[in-house]
Amino acid sequence: MPLSEEELKILREIEAQLNASDPQLVDHVSRTTVYRHALRAIRDRKSTRLNSSHQIISYAVFCLKKK
């Protein structure tokens, strides 16, 4: 359902107020898409998994060297 003219007017006013109060946020949000956000989340999870795997392997090597 499309927005009414009154709702569009209110939305434009809110956007203008936000742009005036925090232009950096507006710029960041306008460059960020749902897909980019999802890809970043996946990449962060992979990085976390790799880091924890690396720690486990490092500890195992340390234990083996200790023997």
N, C-alpha and C positions, 0 to 999 in steps of 0.2 A: 504494500500500500504506500503510495507516494506521500510525501509531506505536503501539508496544506501551505498556502502562501504565508499565513501567520507563523507557522512552525519554521518555514524557511527563513523568514525575517528574524525570528528569535535565534536560530542557529547561526546566522551570519553575524548577529550582534555578539553572541558568545565567542565565536571565532575571532572577531575583531578585538574583543577585550583580552582574550588569551594571547593573541599576537602582540598586543601592546604591553602586556604584563610580563610575558616570558617568550621572547622571539626565538631563543635557542631551543626551547622545548618544541615549539611549533616546527622549527626546521628539522629537528631530530625525528619527530613523529611523521612528518611529511616524507622523509627519506626511508623510514622503516615500514616494511610490509609484513604481513602475516607470515609469508614464506621465509623472509629473511630471519624473522624471529625464531621460527621453527628450526631452520638450519643452524642457527647459532646455538640453540638449546641442544641439538643433536651433537654438534661439534664439542660443546662443553662436557656433555656426558661421556663422549668417547675419550676426551682428554683425561677426565677423572678416572675412568676405567683403566686407561693406559698407565696413569701415574700409580694407581694402587697395585696394578700388576707388576710394574717396575719395582715397587717397594718390596713386594713378596719375593720376587726373583733375587733382588739384591740381598735380602735377608738370608735366603737359602744359600746363595754363593758364600756369604759371610760365614754361615754355620759350617759349610763344607770346608772352607779354608782353615777354620779353627781346628778341625780334627787332625 
